[in-house]
Amino acid sequence: RFIAKPCAITLGIEDSGPRRAQPNAILEKVFTSITKSPDGKRLEGLSKQLDWDVRKIQRWFRHRRNQDKPTTLTKFCESMWRFTFYLSIFFYGIRFLWTAPWFWDTRQCWYNYPFQPLTSRLYYYYILELAFYWSLMFSQFTDIKRKDFLIMFVHHLATIGLITFSYMNNMVRVGTLVLCLHDASDFLLEAAKLANYAKYQRLCDAFFMLFGVVFIVTRLGIYPFWILNTTLFESWELIGPYPSWWLFNGLLVTLQILHIIWSYLIIRTAYKALVRGKVRR
């Protein structure tokens, strides 16, 4: 409200939505209570009831559907908030983990487990991440609706479950590695969205391509061969198959499945961008 909106206005993004539909109580009732896209039979009935042409009624429903879509300014503000958080928490995590021994040797995640100290920096890192993903869990029902709503819902559930579960079981060392790895690419995607909303197409394309490379390298390369390797094999070797081993790794593997789905979508989008010359969505 006080930072993102003025930035958007400075970049020339207007707070104007699509054309509003002409007020009509009968059509509004059908739209809100029955269907947002009436079929031919219902259109004919409404045409006779209102003495309107069918094409005029179709146009009204199209304008009414577009009326509920968020403005570019709204989407810019949401992306700027997420960009700010992802970038800040990523650099906080890197600065914290750079001096952590388990960042360079993942076997350190399991030495002397579970009697590992919880430092204040590690605690705040965890609490910030958990608070953010809880906010996403609740706000996704009121924020801008997207096509990957269900996938994101599963992702938030798995992430909150992992953060909470690893904290309760004092697996925070490997947990910090997972969190930092996921934050490495997220701010680049939000930067691409910001450039797209501001109509800086070349900058948008560059950010998106960079995001795609970082995402695939971190989540199809580093994540399975570094994170999953230590949780599946090194932990089994050093501390044995502890009771919660199956649940913990099940959640981590669920994340990996989501990574594969998203990587496919990213590669498909990048291919279309190369063919068309720019990233349209």
C-alpha positions as CSV (number, residue, x, y, z in Angstrom):
1,R,0.0,0.0,0.0
2,F,2.7,2.5,1.0
3,I,5.7,1.2,-1.0
4,A,4.6,-1.1,-3.9
5,K,1.7,1.1,-5.1
6,P,3.7,4.3,-5.4
7,C,6.4,2.4,-7.3
8,A,3.8,0.9,-9.7
9,I,2.3,4.4,-10.3
10,T,5.8,5.8,-10.9
11,L,6.4,3.1,-13.6
12,G,3.1,4.1,-15.3
13,I,0.9,1.2,-14.1
14,E,-2.6,2.5,-13.8
15,D,-5.1,1.4,-11.2
16,S,-7.9,0.9,-13.7
17,G,-9.6,-2.4,-14.2
18,P,-11.5,-3.8,-17.2
19,R,-14.8,-2.3,-18.4
20,R,-17.6,-2.8,-16.0
21,A,-20.8,-4.6,-17.0
22,Q,-24.0,-2.6,-17.3
23,P,-26.0,-3.1,-14.0
24,N,-28.7,-5.7,-14.5
25,A,-30.4,-7.4,-11.5
26,I,-31.6,-10.5,-13.4
27,L,-28.2,-11.2,-15.1
28,E,-26.4,-10.5,-11.9
29,K,-28.5,-13.1,-10.0
30,V,-27.8,-15.7,-12.7
31,F,-24.1,-14.8,-12.6
32,T,-23.7,-15.1,-8.9
33,S,-26.1,-17.9,-8.1
34,I,-26.3,-20.2,-11.2
35,T,-23.5,-19.9,-13.8
36,K,-20.9,-17.5,-15.0
37,S,-20.9,-19.0,-18.5
38,P,-24.5,-19.7,-19.5
39,D,-25.2,-22.3,-22.2
40,G,-27.2,-21.7,-25.4
41,K,-30.6,-22.8,-23.9
42,R,-30.2,-20.4,-20.9
43,L,-29.1,-17.6,-23.2
44,E,-32.2,-18.0,-25.3
45,G,-34.4,-17.9,-22.2
46,L,-32.7,-14.7,-20.9
47,S,-33.0,-13.2,-24.3
48,K,-36.8,-13.6,-24.3
49,Q,-37.0,-12.5,-20.6
50,L,-35.0,-9.3,-21.1
51,D,-35.8,-8.7,-24.8
52,W,-32.1,-8.5,-25.4
53,D,-30.1,-9.9,-28.3
54,V,-28.2,-13.1,-27.4
55,R,-24.9,-11.6,-28.4
56,K,-25.5,-8.6,-26.1
57,I,-26.1,-11.0,-23.2
58,Q,-22.9,-13.0,-24.0
59,R,-21.0,-9.7,-24.1
60,W,-22.5,-8.7,-20.7
61,F,-21.3,-12.0,-19.1
62,R,-17.9,-11.6,-20.6
63,H,-17.6,-8.1,-19.2
64,R,-18.9,-9.3,-15.9
65,R,-16.3,-12.1,-15.7
66,N,-13.5,-9.7,-16.6
67,Q,-14.7,-7.3,-14.0
68,D,-13.7,-9.7,-11.2
69,K,-10.1,-10.1,-12.5
70,P,-7.5,-8.2,-10.5
71,T,-5.9,-5.1,-12.0
72,T,-2.3,-5.0,-13.1
73,L,-1.5,-2.7,-10.2
74,T,-2.9,-5.3,-7.7
75,K,-0.8,-8.1,-9.3
76,F,2.3,-5.8,-9.3
77,C,1.9,-5.0,-5.5
78,E,1.5,-8.7,-4.7
79,S,4.5,-9.7,-6.6
80,M,6.6,-6.9,-5.1
81,W,5.7,-8.0,-1.6
82,R,6.8,-11.6,-2.4
83,F,9.9,-10.5,-4.2
84,T,10.9,-8.4,-1.2
85,F,10.4,-11.3,1.2
86,Y,12.1,-14.0,-1.0
87,L,15.1,-11.8,-1.7
88,S,15.6,-10.8,1.9
89,I,15.2,-14.3,3.4
90,F,17.5,-15.8,0.8
91,F,20.3,-13.4,1.6
92,Y,19.7,-13.9,5.3
93,G,19.8,-17.7,4.9
94,I,23.0,-17.5,2.8
95,R,24.7,-15.3,5.3
96,F,23.8,-17.5,8.1
97,L,24.6,-20.8,6.4
98,W,27.9,-19.7,5.0
99,T,29.6,-20.2,8.4
100,A,27.5,-23.3,9.2
101,P,29.6,-26.6,9.0
102,W,26.6,-28.6,7.6
103,F,26.4,-26.2,4.6
104,W,29.7,-27.6,3.4
105,D,29.4,-31.1,4.7
106,T,25.8,-32.5,4.9
107,R,26.9,-35.4,7.2
108,Q,27.2,-32.7,9.9
109,C,23.3,-32.6,9.9
110,W,23.3,-35.9,11.7
111,Y,26.3,-35.9,13.9
112,N,25.3,-35.9,17.6
113,Y,21.6,-35.9,16.6
114,P,19.2,-35.0,18.2
115,F,21.4,-33.2,20.8
116,Q,22.2,-30.2,18.5
117,P,21.9,-26.6,19.8
118,L,19.3,-24.3,18.5
119,T,20.9,-20.9,18.0
120,S,18.9,-17.7,18.0
121,R,19.7,-17.0,14.3
122,L,18.6,-20.4,13.3
123,Y,15.4,-20.0,15.3
124,Y,14.5,-16.7,13.7
125,Y,15.2,-18.1,10.3
126,Y,12.8,-21.0,10.9
127,I,10.1,-18.8,12.5
128,L,10.2,-16.3,9.6
129,E,9.8,-18.9,7.0
130,L,7.0,-20.7,8.8
131,A,5.1,-17.5,9.4
132,F,5.4,-16.6,5.7
133,Y,4.2,-20.0,4.4
134,W,1.3,-19.9,6.9
135,S,0.3,-16.5,5.5
136,L,0.4,-17.9,2.0
137,M,-1.7,-20.8,3.0
138,F,-4.5,-18.5,4.2
139,S,-4.1,-15.6,1.7
140,Q,-4.3,-17.9,-1.4
141,F,-8.0,-18.1,-0.8
142,T,-8.4,-14.3,-1.1
143,D,-5.4,-13.4,-3.3
144,I,-5.3,-13.6,-7.1
145,K,-6.6,-17.0,-8.3
146,R,-4.1,-18.8,-10.5
147,K,-4.2,-22.0,-12.6
148,D,-1.8,-23.8,-10.3
149,F,-4.0,-23.2,-7.2
150,L,-4.2,-26.9,-6.3
151,I,-0.5,-27.6,-6.8
152,M,0.4,-24.5,-4.7
153,F,-2.0,-25.7,-2.0
154,V,-0.3,-29.1,-1.8
155,H,3.1,-27.3,-1.8
156,H,2.1,-25.1,1.1
157,L,0.8,-28.0,3.1
158,A,4.0,-30.0,2.5
159,T,6.2,-27.0,3.3
160,I,4.4,-26.2,6.5
161,G,4.4,-29.9,7.5
162,L,8.2,-30.1,6.8
163,I,9.1,-26.9,8.7
164,T,6.9,-27.9,11.7
165,F,7.9,-31.5,11.7
166,S,11.7,-30.8,11.3
167,Y,11.5,-28.2,14.1
168,M,9.7,-30.5,16.5
169,N,12.3,-33.3,15.8
170,N,15.3,-30.9,15.9
171,M,16.1,-31.6,12.2
172,V,16.7,-27.9,11.7
173,R,20.1,-28.2,10.1
174,V,18.9,-30.1,7.1
175,G,15.7,-28.0,7.2
176,T,17.7,-24.8,6.7
177,L,19.3,-26.3,3.6
178,V,15.9,-27.1,2.1
179,L,14.6,-23.6,2.8
180,C,17.6,-21.8,1.4
181,L,17.6,-23.9,-1.7
182,H,14.0,-23.1,-2.4
183,D,14.4,-19.4,-1.9
184,A,17.2,-19.3,-4.5
185,S,14.9,-19.1,-7.5
186,D,11.6,-17.7,-6.2
187,F,12.7,-14.1,-6.1
188,L,13.8,-14.3,-9.8
189,L,10.3,-15.4,-10.8
190,E,8.7,-12.5,-8.9
191,A,11.2,-10.1,-10.6
192,A,10.2,-11.4,-14.0
193,K,6.5,-10.8,-13.1
194,L,7.3,-7.2,-12.0
195,A,9.1,-6.5,-15.3
196,N,6.2,-8.0,-17.2
197,Y,3.6,-5.8,-15.4
198,A,5.8,-2.8,-16.0
199,K,6.0,-3.8,-19.7
200,Y,9.8,-4.2,-19.7
201,Q,9.6,-7.2,-22.0
202,R,13.3,-7.9,-22.5
203,L,14.0,-7.6,-18.8
204,C,11.1,-9.9,-18.1
205,D,12.5,-12.5,-20.6
206,A,15.9,-12.3,-19.1
207,F,14.7,-12.8,-15.5
208,F,12.4,-15.6,-16.6
209,M,15.2,-17.5,-18.4
210,L,17.5,-17.0,-15.4
211,F,14.8,-18.2,-13.1
212,G,14.3,-21.3,-15.3
213,V,18.0,-22.2,-15.2
214,V,18.3,-21.6,-11.4
215,F,15.1,-23.5,-10.7
216,I,16.1,-26.6,-12.7
217,V,19.7,-26.6,-11.4
218,T,18.6,-26.3,-7.8
219,R,15.5,-28.4,-7.7
220,L,16.3,-31.2,-10.3
221,G,20.0,-31.2,-9.6
222,I,21.1,-30.0,-6.1
223,Y,17.9,-30.9,-4.3
224,P,17.8,-34.7,-5.2
225,F,21.6,-35.3,-5.2
226,W,22.4,-33.1,-2.1
227,I,19.3,-32.8,0.1
228,L,17.6,-36.1,-0.6
229,N,20.9,-37.9,-0.6
230,T,21.6,-36.9,3.0
231,T,18.0,-37.4,4.3
232,L,17.6,-40.8,2.6
233,F,21.1,-42.4,2.8
234,E,23.5,-40.4,5.0
235,S,20.9,-40.2,7.9
236,W,20.2,-44.0,7.6
237,E,23.9,-44.7,7.7
238,L,24.7,-42.4,10.7
239,I,21.7,-42.6,13.0
240,G,19.7,-45.5,11.5
241,P,16.0,-45.7,10.5
242,Y,14.4,-43.5,13.2
243,P,10.6,-43.8,13.6
244,S,9.8,-40.5,11.7
245,W,12.2,-41.3,8.9
246,W,9.5,-42.4,6.5
247,L,7.2,-39.4,7.1
248,F,10.0,-36.9,6.8
249,N,11.4,-38.3,3.6
250,G,7.8,-38.8,2.2
251,L,7.2,-35.1,2.5
252,L,10.6,-34.3,0.9
253,V,9.9,-36.7,-2.0
254,T,6.4,-35.0,-2.4
255,L,8.3,-31.7,-2.9
256,Q,10.5,-33.4,-5.5
257,I,7.4,-34.5,-7.5
258,L,6.1,-31.0,-7.5
259,H,9.5,-29.8,-8.7
260,I,9.3,-32.1,-11.7
261,I,5.8,-30.8,-12.6
262,W,6.9,-27.2,-12.3
263,S,10.1,-27.9,-14.3
264,Y,8.0,-29.2,-17.1
265,L,5.8,-26.1,-17.1
266,I,8.9,-23.8,-17.1
267,I,10.5,-25.7,-20.0
268,R,7.3,-25.6,-22.0
269,T,6.9,-21.8,-21.3
270,A,10.6,-21.2,-22.2
271,Y,10.2,-23.2,-25.5
272,K,7.1,-21.1,-26.4
273,A,9.1,-17.9,-25.6
274,L,11.9,-18.9,-27.9
275,V,9.4,-19.7,-30.7
276,R,7.3,-16.5,-30.2
277,G,10.2,-14.3,-29.2
278,K,8.9,-13.3,-25.8
279,V,7.4,-14.7,-22.6
280,R,3.7,-13.9,-22.9
281,R,2.7,-15.3,-19.5
